[in-house]
Amino acid sequence: MLATLLSATLNGLEGCLIRVEVDVAPGLPGSTIVGLADTALQEARERVRGAIRNSGYEYPPRRITVNLAPADLRKSGASLDLAIALGILVGSEQVAAIGRWAVLGELSLGGELRTIPGLLPMVAALAHRRVGRVVVPRDGLAEARLASRIDVAGVASLAEAAALLRERRGRARSLPPRVELAAGAPGEAESGGSDGVGGAACDPGPDLAEVRGQMEARRAMEVALSGGHCIVMIGPPGSGKTLLARTVPGMLPPLDDEEARLATIIASVSGSGSLTKLIRTRPFRSPHHTISYAAMVGGGPHLSPGEVTLAHNGVLFLDELPEFDRSTLEALRQPLEDGQVAISRVGHAAVFPSRFQLIAAMNP
């Protein structure tokens, strides 16, 4: 039997609608995923098999073929786990789906649903394609609800997602016994930050009024921030260059609605933490001088945004400027001139926004 579900994946900062087609046919037991899936998606076969069995369902001993359409778009990440698992349950006639839902989420071997990076742009892409309802991990429900014009439902497990989508045929089997030895990762917090990102509240840093001395440097910093000019501070160690730079977040105005929406999408794609509301504080990024070229401008196997994009509509502070690699500094030319950076990889191409203000410090 053929089952088709809607899901989404990331391409740069944008979500892309993916149609997950699952064919459960007679034949030798086995599973195949086609449609330019990366390593994380190829490994979804094992995650889905364990999640289905540990959720009280039967993994069908048949020939299972999963097609991810469009076939010419490279897919990455684990956002399609839930769609593949539900497709197998529908295709094997263990679940009768009712309505038209889109599903997003990563599965654990126990059937629990985990949140994924880039949940907000994926849900926004589904809303743009006029998908009415979407199922997301419960931990990412607040972030998904930041997207408008779509009904969002949060579930904690594969069993809850299946119960939400259908009327179960037959009586549900009891869950197999399991032993829980790890309750959670160390350092996980439930509280949300004041800027909309989960975790401890963001420290605004020292206030410029608390800085004593360096009147010329303070005046230059005020003029640079008022006009959006780049600035380089040159002085001996201990003269207060880094301290002045740390006062910048407290002097910057909040983001407007469109800038806050884009900043929230960038934070979602970068995996900064669980988001509960739009980010209104302007970003302030201070990478170490050992940062690589790809980490500065973005790239990698999944075309992740770099520091220049994370600092979009904010400030990029480079301490110890001469210590940075020359190729890394040369890579800042296009972002500073054009306000964006274009990255091309095999099968991937993306344009990231990167309109930021550069502040640097160095010794004589």
C-alpha positions as CSV (number, residue, x, y, z in Angstrom):
1,M,0.0,0.0,0.0
2,L,1.2,3.5,-0.8
3,A,1.1,6.3,1.8
4,T,2.0,10.0,1.2
5,L,2.6,12.6,3.9
6,L,3.9,16.2,3.8
7,S,7.0,17.3,5.7
8,A,9.8,19.9,5.2
9,T,13.5,20.3,5.3
10,L,16.0,23.2,5.3
11,N,17.8,24.8,2.4
12,G,19.9,27.6,3.9
13,L,17.5,29.8,5.9
14,E,14.4,28.7,4.0
15,G,12.2,25.7,4.6
16,C,11.3,23.4,1.6
17,L,8.2,21.4,1.3
18,I,8.9,17.6,1.0
19,R,6.4,14.9,0.0
20,V,7.3,11.7,1.7
21,E,6.0,8.7,-0.3
22,V,6.2,5.3,1.5
23,D,5.4,2.1,-0.4
24,V,4.9,-1.1,1.7
25,A,4.9,-3.9,-0.8
26,P,5.2,-7.7,-0.7
27,G,8.8,-9.0,-1.1
28,L,12.0,-9.7,0.8
29,P,12.1,-7.6,4.0
30,G,14.2,-4.5,3.5
31,S,14.0,-0.7,3.4
32,T,15.4,1.8,0.9
33,I,15.3,5.6,1.0
34,V,15.7,7.4,-2.3
35,G,15.6,11.1,-3.2
36,L,19.1,12.5,-2.5
37,A,19.0,11.8,1.3
38,D,22.2,12.6,3.3
39,T,23.7,10.3,6.0
40,A,21.4,11.5,8.8
41,L,18.4,10.6,6.6
42,Q,19.8,7.2,5.6
43,E,20.2,6.4,9.2
44,A,16.6,7.2,9.8
45,R,15.8,3.6,8.8
46,E,17.2,2.3,12.1
47,R,15.7,5.1,14.2
48,V,12.2,4.5,12.6
49,R,12.4,0.7,13.1
50,G,13.2,1.0,16.8
51,A,10.6,3.8,17.3
52,I,7.8,1.8,15.7
53,R,8.6,-1.4,17.7
54,N,9.0,0.4,21.0
55,S,5.7,2.4,20.5
56,G,3.6,-0.8,20.5
57,Y,3.3,-1.2,16.7
58,E,4.7,-3.9,14.4
59,Y,7.5,-3.1,11.9
60,P,6.2,-4.8,8.7
61,P,8.4,-7.6,7.4
62,R,7.9,-6.4,3.8
63,R,9.7,-4.4,1.1
64,I,9.6,-0.7,2.1
65,T,10.6,2.0,-0.3
66,V,10.6,5.7,0.8
67,N,10.8,8.4,-1.9
68,L,11.5,12.0,-0.9
69,A,10.1,14.3,-3.5
70,P,11.3,16.5,-5.2
71,A,14.0,14.1,-6.1
72,D,16.5,16.7,-7.4
73,L,16.6,18.6,-4.0
74,R,19.2,17.3,-1.5
75,K,17.6,16.6,1.9
76,S,19.5,16.8,5.2
77,G,18.8,16.4,8.8
78,A,16.3,14.3,10.8
79,S,13.2,16.4,10.3
80,L,11.6,13.6,8.1
81,D,11.8,10.8,10.8
82,L,8.2,11.2,11.9
83,A,6.8,11.4,8.4
84,I,8.6,8.2,7.4
85,A,7.4,6.3,10.5
86,L,3.8,7.4,10.1
87,G,4.0,6.5,6.4
88,I,5.1,3.0,7.2
89,L,2.2,2.6,9.7
90,V,-0.3,3.9,7.2
91,G,1.1,1.8,4.4
92,S,1.0,-1.3,6.5
93,E,-2.6,-0.5,7.4
94,Q,-1.9,-0.3,11.1
95,V,-3.2,3.3,11.1
96,A,-5.9,4.9,9.1
97,A,-5.0,8.6,8.5
98,I,-7.8,11.1,8.4
99,G,-7.4,14.6,7.0
100,R,-4.3,16.3,5.5
101,W,-1.5,16.9,8.0
102,A,2.1,17.8,7.7
103,V,4.5,16.2,10.3
104,L,7.9,17.3,11.5
105,G,10.3,15.8,14.1
106,E,13.2,13.5,14.9
107,L,12.5,10.2,16.5
108,S,14.4,8.4,19.3
109,L,14.6,4.6,19.5
110,G,12.0,4.7,22.2
111,G,9.5,6.6,20.1
112,E,9.9,9.9,21.7
113,L,9.8,13.0,19.5
114,R,12.7,15.5,19.6
115,T,12.8,19.0,18.4
116,I,14.9,19.9,15.4
117,P,16.9,23.0,14.3
118,G,15.1,25.3,11.9
119,L,11.6,24.4,13.0
120,L,10.3,27.9,12.5
121,P,11.2,28.4,8.8
122,M,10.0,24.8,8.1
123,V,6.5,25.6,9.6
124,A,6.5,29.0,7.8
125,A,7.2,27.2,4.5
126,L,4.3,24.8,5.1
127,A,2.0,27.8,5.9
128,H,3.1,29.5,2.7
129,R,2.1,26.4,0.7
130,R,-1.3,26.6,2.4
131,V,-0.9,23.5,4.5
132,G,-3.6,23.8,7.2
133,R,-2.2,21.7,10.0
134,V,1.2,20.5,11.2
135,V,2.4,18.2,13.9
136,V,5.6,19.2,15.7
137,P,7.5,18.0,18.8
138,R,6.0,19.3,21.9
139,D,9.3,20.9,23.0
140,G,9.2,23.1,19.9
141,L,5.5,24.0,20.1
142,A,6.1,27.6,21.2
143,E,8.6,28.1,18.4
144,A,6.3,26.6,15.7
145,R,3.5,28.9,16.8
146,L,5.5,31.9,15.9
147,A,4.5,31.1,12.3
148,S,1.1,32.5,11.2
149,R,-1.8,31.1,9.2
150,I,-1.3,27.4,10.3
151,D,-2.7,25.2,13.0
152,V,0.1,23.7,15.1
153,A,-0.2,20.6,17.3
154,G,2.5,19.4,19.6
155,V,3.1,15.7,20.5
156,A,5.7,14.0,22.6
157,S,5.9,10.6,20.9
158,L,5.1,8.6,17.8
159,A,2.1,7.0,19.5
160,E,0.6,10.4,20.3
161,A,1.2,11.6,16.7
162,A,-0.5,8.4,15.3
163,A,-3.5,8.9,17.7
164,L,-3.8,12.5,16.5
165,L,-3.9,11.6,12.9
166,R,-6.3,8.7,12.8
167,E,-8.8,6.3,14.3
168,R,-6.6,3.3,15.2
169,R,-7.7,0.0,13.5
170,G,-8.0,-2.6,16.1
171,R,-6.8,-2.5,19.7
172,A,-3.5,-0.9,20.5
173,R,-0.8,-3.3,21.9
174,S,0.8,-2.5,25.2
175,L,4.2,-0.9,25.1
176,P,7.1,-3.2,25.6
177,P,9.0,-2.8,28.9
178,R,12.0,-0.5,29.0
179,V,14.6,0.6,31.5
180,E,15.3,4.4,31.8
181,L,18.8,5.1,33.2
182,A,19.3,8.6,31.9
183,A,16.6,11.1,32.8
184,G,18.1,14.0,30.9
185,A,21.3,15.7,29.8
186,P,23.2,17.7,32.4
187,G,22.6,21.4,32.3
188,E,19.2,21.3,30.6
189,A,17.0,24.1,31.7
190,E,13.3,24.7,31.4
191,S,13.3,28.5,31.9
192,G,13.2,30.8,28.9
193,G,15.6,33.7,28.4
194,S,14.4,37.3,28.2
195,D,15.3,37.6,24.6
196,G,13.1,34.7,23.5
197,V,15.8,32.0,23.6
198,G,15.6,29.2,26.1
199,G,18.1,28.9,28.9
200,A,19.6,31.6,31.1
201,A,18.7,35.2,30.4
202,C,21.1,37.0,28.1
203,D,23.5,39.2,30.0
204,P,23.4,42.7,28.5
205,G,27.0,43.4,29.6
206,P,28.3,46.5,31.3
207,D,26.7,49.9,30.7
208,L,28.7,52.7,29.0
209,A,27.9,55.0,31.9
210,E,29.9,52.7,34.2
211,V,33.1,53.1,32.1
212,R,35.5,55.7,33.5
213,G,38.0,57.5,31.4
214,Q,38.8,57.0,27.7
215,M,36.6,59.9,26.7
216,E,37.8,60.0,23.1
217,A,37.2,56.3,22.6
218,R,33.7,56.5,24.2
219,R,32.8,59.4,21.9
220,A,34.1,57.5,18.9
221,M,32.1,54.5,19.9
222,E,28.9,56.6,20.3
223,V,29.4,58.2,16.8
224,A,30.1,54.8,15.2
225,L,27.0,53.2,16.6
226,S,24.8,56.2,15.8
227,G,25.9,56.2,12.1
228,G,26.4,52.5,11.6
229,H,30.1,52.9,10.9
230,C,32.8,50.3,11.3
231,I,35.5,51.1,14.0
232,V,38.9,49.8,15.0
233,M,40.2,50.4,18.5
234,I,44.0,50.4,18.8
235,G,45.6,50.5,22.3
236,P,47.9,48.7,24.7
237,P,46.6,45.7,26.7
238,G,44.4,46.7,29.6
239,S,43.3,50.1,28.1
240,G,39.7,49.1,28.0
241,K,39.1,48.1,24.3
242,T,37.2,44.9,25.1
243,L,35.3,46.6,27.9
244,L,34.0,49.3,25.6
245,A,33.0,46.7,23.0
246,R,31.0,44.8,25.7
247,T,28.9,47.9,26.3
248,V,27.6,47.9,22.7
249,P,24.5,45.7,23.3
250,G,23.2,48.1,25.8
251,M,23.4,51.0,23.4
252,L,21.7,49.4,20.4
253,P,18.0,49.9,19.7
254,P,15.7,46.9,19.6
255,L,14.8,45.2,16.3
256,D,11.6,46.1,14.4
257,D,9.1,43.4,13.5
258,E,10.7,42.3,10.2
259,E,14.2,42.3,11.6
260,A,13.0,40.4,14.7
261,R,11.4,37.7,12.5
262,L,14.6,37.2,10.5
263,A,16.7,37.2,13.6
264,T,14.5,34.5,15.1
265,I,14.7,32.4,11.9
266,I,18.5,32.6,12.0
267,A,18.6,31.6,15.6
268,S,16.3,28.7,14.9
269,V,18.4,27.4,12.0
270,S,21.6,27.8,14.0
271,G,20.2,25.7,16.9
272,S,20.7,28.4,19.5
273,G,18.0,26.9,21.7
274,S,14.3,26.6,22.1
275,L,12.5,29.8,21.1
276,T,9.4,31.1,22.8
277,K,9.0,34.5,21.2
278,L,10.5,36.8,18.6
279,I,14.1,37.9,19.3
280,R,14.1,41.7,19.8
281,T,17.7,42.3,21.0
282,R,20.3,43.0,18.3
283,P,22.9,40.3,18.0
284,F,26.4,40.8,19.2
285,R,28.9,38.1,18.0
286,S,32.5,37.9,19.2
287,P,34.2,34.9,17.6
288,H,37.6,33.7,18.7
289,H,40.6,34.5,16.5
290,T,41.1,30.8,15.7
291,I,37.8,30.7,13.8
292,S,37.9,29.0,10.4
293,Y,36.9,30.5,7.1
294,A,33.8,28.3,6.9
295,A,32.7,29.2,10.4
296,M,33.0,32.9,9.7
297,V,31.0,33.1,6.4
298,G,29.0,29.9,6.7
299,G,29.0,26.6,4.8
300,G,29.7,23.0,5.8
301,P,27.8,19.9,4.7
302,H,24.4,21.4,5.6
303,L,25.1,25.0,4.6
304,S,24.9,26.4,8.1
305,P,25.0,30.1,8.7
306,G,28.3,31.6,9.8
307,E,29.2,34.4,12.2
308,V,28.5,37.1,9.6
309,T,24.9,35.9,9.3
310,L,24.4,35.4,13.0
311,A,25.5,39.0,13.4
312,H,23.0,40.2,10.8
313,N,21.4,43.6,11.8
314,G,23.8,43.6,14.8
315,V,27.5,43.8,15.6
316,L,30.5,41.6,14.8
317,F,33.3,42.2,17.2
318,L,36.8,40.9,16.3
319,D,39.1,41.1,19.3
320,E,42.9,40.7,18.6
321,L,42.3,41.5,14.9
322,P,45.9,40.7,13.7
323,E,45.6,37.2,15.1
324,F,42.8,36.3,12.7
325,D,43.8,34.2,9.6
326,R,44.2,36.4,6.5
327,S,41.8,34.3,4.4
328,T,39.2,34.7,7.1
329,L,39.5,38.5,7.1
330,E,39.5,38.6,3.3
331,A,36.2,36.7,3.3
332,L,34.6,39.7,5.0
333,R,34.8,41.8,1.9
334,Q,31.6,40.6,0.2
335,P,29.5,40.6,3.4
336,L,30.6,44.2,4.2
337,E,30.0,45.5,0.6
338,D,26.9,43.6,-0.4
339,G,25.2,42.8,2.9
340,Q,24.9,39.2,1.9
341,V,27.1,36.2,1.3
342,A,26.5,33.6,-1.5
343,I,27.7,30.0,-0.8
344,S,27.7,27.2,-3.3
345,R,28.5,23.5,-2.6
346,V,27.9,20.3,-4.5
347,G,24.2,20.1,-4.8
348,H,23.7,23.1,-2.5
349,A,23.5,26.9,-3.0
350,A,22.3,29.5,-0.6
351,V,22.4,33.2,0.0
352,F,22.6,34.3,3.6
353,P,22.0,37.9,4.8
354,S,25.0,39.5,6.5
355,R,24.5,43.2,7.0
356,F,26.4,43.9,10.2
357,Q,28.5,46.5,11.8
358,L,32.2,45.6,12.3
359,I,34.0,46.5,15.5
360,A,37.6,45.4,15.9
361,A,40.3,45.8,18.6
362,M,44.1,45.3,18.4
363,N,47.3,46.2,20.1
364,P,49.7,48.7,18.6
